[in-house]
Amino acid sequence: MITLRRVVLSLLLAAAAVLAVVGFQLTKETIPRSFITNANVKDVYPRNGDLDLRQSTIGFQLVAGYTGRLSIDGDHVPDSEVRHVVGLNQFLYQPGPDKTLGALKPGAHSATAEIWPLSDPKQVSTQTWSFSAH
């Protein structure tokens, strides 16, 4: 049986569902990039100030035509342990007990990307960021 109360409740539930869907679609994740001071760096992982797992990937992404090297807490990561994703120009390192630098300890860490153009390896610049591991 159709009653005024059922019609009103149905319309209210439908409106709530529509508003929920619209609300989720309008939400955008804003990622502050103000800490990236080098114009040749597209992104860093984990993000500056993040708290991440100790086994999370650490690395950076560069614009085309550039290459780089990663250091963590002042120690260079061997190039053989850095995975270079050519199409995206990403340089990624997976810490662990089987790696030269070992597993990350819990606490604060810093990473530095040394960057240079493929055409002139002497023009080195850097990007440094900090993160915490637990």
Secondary structure as GFF3:
##gff-version 3
##sequence-region A 1 134
A	DSSP	alpha_helix	4	26	.	.	.	ID=ss1
A	DSSP	beta_strand	41	45	.	.	.	ID=ss2
A	DSSP	beta_strand	51	52	.	.	.	ID=ss3
A	DSSP	beta_strand	58	62	.	.	.	ID=ss4
A	DSSP	beta_strand	66	72	.	.	.	ID=ss5
A	DSSP	beta_strand	75	76	.	.	.	ID=ss6
A	DSSP	three_ten_helix	79	81	.	.	.	ID=ss7
A	DSSP	beta_strand	82	85	.	.	.	ID=ss8
A	DSSP	beta_strand	90	93	.	.	.	ID=ss9
A	DSSP	beta_strand	107	117	.	.	.	ID=ss10
A	DSSP	beta_strand	125	133	.	.	.	ID=ss11
###
